[in-house]
Amino acid sequence: MSHNVYKLCMAKLWQHPTYKTYYASWEDGRETRRKSLKTKDKRIATRLFNHFQRELIAGKVKPISDGAQLCLYEYVDEFLEYKSATTAHSTYILSDIALKKAKASWGNVPLSHITERHIDKLVTDMFRNGLATPTINKNVRHIKTALRKAYKWKYIKSPVEFPSPMAEEERLRYFSSDQLRLLIGKTTDAEFADFCLISAYTGLRSGELIRLKPEDIDNPPEFIRVSPKQKNKRESRVPINRSARAILRRCLRRGHKKVFRFTCRTWVSQKFKECAVRAGLEDARFHDLRHTYGSHLAMSGENQKTIQELLRHKSAASTQIYTKLSPDHLKQASEKVNYGPMPVPKNNSKAAKKP
């Protein structure tokens, strides 16, 4: 028996630590592949695993190294099984949504036949279905990730070319104090209201708030420690102002293992959207609370460098969208210019005559 065949035959029964679903897991070259057995019952899983093991030994499970030819539907199932085992549930959900749109647009096309033309068709279909440009770009990003993995798994010979993301309309999204008060007033869950307010008072993202633990508060004193598992992949600190301090005390008294009981960014987004609709702010999204923090810093007169540091942006260009001010605020700022009383020129009848 060759070394490669021997490795293929060494499957293991594996249970997802969070969702408790059983998988058959095996090494295929340098890649670990998993096939969901679609059960949480160990007895049933063992029977299904033994059947899979026999198929693997018999060579009925084609190794990637043989250039396995897959069609889209079969690959999506395998890719999503991989995502459910290796990523956060919210990321899995976003991948699932995007790939369902690809399946609807392309049908069960062989992976090796997918080209940039398919991506263009998908974008066109999403436009026709009324999706906004940011949503289309997000779906395309998740599909790009899936097809890159197909290339790494050697299901396709070369990576699929993707067009550049479409330009998104740059909109100033932030809440006035009155709008924020109205929105919080439409929130029926007191803990979720605190979740929103902490974002508005610190600029923390929903994922950062979900992962926040009691030991991250005052670490160091007067600062919140932000885990390196976040967007920027680095540990950082956010100052705790007086308003945030009062809210955090209330949160810690609830006694959860984490500061908030929420676990899914998608759920948070949907919950926030419901509150926003009740408040008459249909276009609002949770991330606008972070924009609110940056915009109100700018309107209070803080310079761009300070705002960049408080929002933890690597690039100053990322901060510019937060420092754009509303027309009302610009009008108020303009009214501050006052040069004092000026002499009024005496009327000169000759100069006043028309030429």
C-alpha positions in Angstrom: 0.0 0.0 0.0 1.5 3.4 -1.0 2.0 6.1 1.5 -0.7 8.3 0.0 -3.3 5.5 0.1 -2.4 4.8 3.7 -2.9 8.4 4.6 -6.3 8.4 2.9 -7.4 5.4 4.8 -6.8 7.0 8.2 -10.1 8.6 8.8 -11.3 9.6 12.3 -14.6 10.3 13.9 -14.7 13.9 15.0 -17.4 15.9 16.9 -17.7 19.7 16.5 -17.1 21.2 19.9 -19.8 23.8 19.6 -22.6 22.3 17.4 -22.0 18.6 18.5 -22.4 17.3 15.0 -20.2 14.3 14.1 -17.9 14.3 11.1 -15.6 11.9 9.3 -12.2 13.6 9.2 -9.3 12.4 7.2 -6.0 13.7 5.7 -5.9 14.2 2.0 -2.3 15.2 1.1 -1.6 18.3 3.1 -5.3 19.1 3.6 -7.6 18.0 6.3 -11.0 17.2 4.8 -14.3 16.6 6.8 -17.6 15.1 5.8 -20.6 15.8 8.0 -22.4 12.7 9.2 -25.4 15.0 9.9 -26.2 13.6 13.4 -25.4 14.3 17.0 -26.1 10.7 18.1 -22.8 8.9 18.6 -24.3 5.5 17.9 -25.7 6.6 14.5 -22.6 8.5 13.7 -20.4 5.5 14.4 -22.4 3.4 11.9 -22.3 6.1 9.2 -18.6 6.6 9.9 -17.8 2.9 9.4 -19.7 2.9 6.1 -17.7 6.0 5.0 -14.4 4.3 6.1 -15.2 1.3 3.9 -15.8 3.6 1.0 -12.5 5.5 1.7 -10.5 2.2 1.8 -12.2 1.0 -1.4 -11.1 4.2 -3.2 -14.6 5.5 -3.7 -13.7 8.8 -2.1 -11.6 10.5 -4.8 -8.5 12.2 -3.4 -7.9 15.9 -4.3 -4.5 14.9 -5.8 -6.4 12.9 -8.5 -7.9 16.2 -9.7 -11.4 15.4 -8.4 -14.0 17.1 -10.6 -16.8 18.6 -8.6 -19.9 20.5 -9.5 -21.0 23.6 -7.6 -23.7 22.1 -5.4 -21.5 19.2 -4.1 -18.6 21.6 -3.5 -20.8 24.1 -1.6 -21.9 21.3 0.8 -18.2 20.3 1.5 -17.1 23.9 1.8 -19.8 24.8 4.3 -19.1 21.8 6.3 -15.5 23.0 6.5 -16.6 26.5 7.4 -19.0 25.3 10.2 -16.0 23.4 11.7 -13.4 26.1 11.5 -15.1 29.6 11.7 -17.5 31.5 13.8 -21.2 30.7 13.2 -21.8 34.3 11.9 -19.2 33.8 9.2 -20.7 30.5 8.3 -24.1 32.1 7.9 -22.7 34.9 5.6 -21.0 32.3 3.4 -24.2 30.2 3.2 -26.2 33.2 2.1 -23.7 34.2 -0.5 -23.3 30.7 -1.9 -27.1 30.2 -2.2 -27.1 33.3 -4.5 -24.3 31.8 -6.6 -26.2 28.5 -6.9 -29.4 30.3 -7.9 -27.5 32.3 -10.5 -25.3 29.6 -12.0 -27.0 26.3 -11.4 -25.0 23.2 -10.8 -22.1 24.2 -13.0 -18.8 22.3 -12.8 -16.3 24.2 -10.7 -13.7 24.1 -13.5 -16.2 26.0 -15.8 -16.6 29.0 -13.5 -15.1 32.2 -15.0 -15.3 36.0 -14.5 -18.4 35.9 -16.7 -20.2 33.9 -14.0 -19.3 36.5 -11.4 -20.6 39.3 -13.7 -23.9 37.4 -14.2 -24.2 36.9 -10.4 -23.7 40.6 -9.8 -26.3 41.5 -12.4 -28.8 39.0 -10.9 -28.3 40.5 -7.4 -28.9 44.0 -8.8 -32.1 42.9 -10.4 -33.2 41.4 -7.1 -32.8 44.8 -5.5 -29.7 44.2 -3.4 -27.7 47.3 -2.4 -24.1 47.7 -3.6 -22.5 47.1 -0.1 -24.5 43.8 0.2 -23.5 42.7 -3.3 -19.8 43.4 -2.6 -20.0 41.4 0.7 -21.6 38.4 -1.1 -18.9 38.5 -3.8 -16.2 38.6 -1.1 -17.5 35.4 0.5 -17.9 33.7 -2.9 -14.3 34.7 -3.7 -13.1 33.1 -0.4 -15.0 29.8 -1.3 -13.4 29.6 -4.8 -10.0 30.4 -3.5 -10.3 27.4 -1.2 -11.4 25.3 -4.2 -8.2 26.3 -5.9 -6.1 25.4 -2.8 -7.9 22.1 -2.6 -7.0 21.5 -6.2 -10.6 21.3 -7.4 -9.8 23.9 -10.0 -6.5 24.4 -11.8 -6.3 28.2 -11.6 -7.9 30.8 -9.4 -11.0 32.5 -10.8 -10.5 36.2 -11.8 -12.8 38.6 -9.9 -13.6 42.1 -10.9 -12.8 45.0 -8.6 -15.4 45.7 -6.0 -18.1 48.2 -7.1 -17.7 51.7 -5.8 -20.1 52.3 -2.9 -21.9 55.5 -2.3 -20.1 57.3 0.5 -22.8 58.3 3.0 -22.5 60.0 6.3 -24.2 57.6 8.7 -24.5 58.8 12.3 -27.2 59.5 14.9 -27.9 62.9 16.5 -28.5 62.8 20.2 -32.2 63.0 19.6 -32.1 60.1 17.1 -30.1 57.9 19.5 -32.4 58.7 22.3 -35.4 57.7 20.1 -33.7 54.5 19.0 -32.9 53.4 22.5 -36.4 54.2 23.6 -37.7 51.7 21.0 -35.5 48.9 22.4 -37.5 46.5 24.6 -34.5 44.6 25.9 -32.5 46.5 28.5 -29.3 44.5 27.9 -29.5 45.1 24.2 -30.0 48.8 24.9 -26.8 48.8 26.9 -25.0 46.9 24.2 -25.9 49.7 21.7 -25.0 52.5 24.1 -21.6 51.0 24.8 -20.9 51.0 21.1 -22.0 54.6 20.8 -19.8 55.7 23.7 -16.7 53.7 22.8 -16.8 53.0 19.1 -16.6 49.3 19.7 -17.8 47.0 16.9 -20.5 44.4 17.5 -18.0 41.5 17.3 -15.7 43.2 19.8 -18.6 43.7 22.2 -19.8 40.1 21.8 -16.3 38.8 22.8 -15.9 41.3 25.7 -15.2 39.7 29.1 -15.4 41.1 32.6 -11.6 40.8 32.9 -11.2 43.1 29.8 -12.8 46.0 31.8 -10.1 48.2 33.5 -7.3 46.3 31.8 -5.4 48.6 32.3 -7.4 50.9 34.7 -9.8 53.2 32.9 -9.4 51.3 29.6 -11.2 48.4 27.9 -8.9 45.7 26.5 -10.0 44.7 22.9 -9.1 41.1 22.0 -6.6 40.6 19.1 -9.2 38.2 17.5 -10.9 41.3 16.0 -10.9 43.0 12.7 -7.4 44.5 13.0 -5.9 41.2 14.4 -4.1 43.1 17.2 -4.7 43.8 20.8 -5.8 47.4 21.6 -7.2 49.6 24.3 -10.3 51.9 24.4 -10.8 54.5 27.1 -13.8 54.3 29.4 -15.6 57.6 29.6 -18.0 58.5 32.4 -21.1 57.5 30.4 -19.6 54.2 29.4 -18.5 53.5 33.0 -22.1 53.8 34.4 -23.4 51.4 31.7 -20.6 48.9 32.2 -21.3 48.7 36.0 -24.9 47.8 35.1 -23.8 45.2 32.7 -21.3 43.5 35.1 -24.1 43.2 37.7 -25.9 40.8 35.4 -23.3 38.2 36.2 -22.8 36.7 32.7 -19.5 34.9 31.9 -19.0 37.6 29.2 -20.1 41.2 29.6 -23.1 40.6 27.3 -25.1 37.4 26.7 -25.2 37.8 22.9 -23.2 35.5 20.7 -24.0 36.2 17.0 -23.3 39.3 15.0 -26.1 38.5 12.5 -28.7 38.3 15.3 -27.4 41.6 16.7 -27.8 43.3 13.3 -31.3 42.0 12.8 -32.3 43.0 16.4 -30.9 46.5 15.8 -32.7 46.8 12.5 -36.0 46.0 14.2 -35.5 48.7 16.7 -34.4 51.2 14.0 -37.5 50.5 12.0 -39.7 51.2 15.0 -37.8 54.4 15.5 -38.4 55.5 11.9 -34.8 55.0 11.0 -35.2 52.3 8.3 -31.8 52.7 6.7 -29.9 52.5 10.0 -27.4 49.7 10.8 -25.6 48.7 14.0 -22.2 50.0 12.6 -23.7 53.5 12.5 -23.2 53.6 16.3 -19.5 53.5 15.7 -19.9 56.2 13.1 -21.8 58.2 15.7 -18.9 58.0 18.1 -16.4 59.2 15.5 -18.7 61.9 14.1 -19.5 63.4 17.5 -15.8 63.5 18.3 -15.3 65.5 15.2 -18.2 67.8 15.9 -16.8 68.5 19.4 -13.6 69.8 17.8 -11.2 66.8 18.1 -8.5 66.6 15.5 -8.3 63.8 13.0 -5.2 62.1 14.6 -7.0 61.8 17.9 -10.1 60.4 16.3 -8.0 57.9 14.3 -6.4 56.6 17.5 -9.7 56.4 19.4 -11.2 54.4 16.5 -8.1 52.3 16.2 -7.7 52.9 12.4 -4.3 51.9 10.8 -4.8 54.4 8.0 -5.9 58.1 8.3 -7.9 57.6 5.2 -10.3 55.3 7.1 -11.0 58.1 9.6 -12.1 60.7 7.0 -15.6 59.2 6.6 -16.1 59.6 10.4 -15.0 63.2 10.4 -17.4 64.5 7.8 -19.9 66.8 9.5 -23.6 67.4 9.0 -24.7 70.6 7.1 -26.3 71.8 10.3 -23.1 71.6 12.2 -21.2 73.4 9.5 -23.8 76.2 9.6 -23.3 76.5 13.4 -19.5 76.5 12.9 -19.8 79.2 10.2 -21.8 81.4 12.6 -18.9 81.5 15.0 -16.9 83.7 12.6 -17.4 87.3 13.8 -15.0 90.1 13.1 -16.8 92.6 15.3 -18.4 96.0 14.3 -17.1 97.4 11.0 -17.3 101.1 9.9 -20.0 101.8 7.4 -18.8 103.8 4.4 -20.5 107.1 3.9 -22.8 107.3 0.8 -20.9 108.7 -2.1 -23.5 110.0 -4.6 -21.0 110.1 -7.5 -19.8 106.5 -6.9 -23.4 105.4 -6.5 -24.4 106.6 -9.9 -24.7 104.0 -12.6 -22.0 104.1 -15.3 
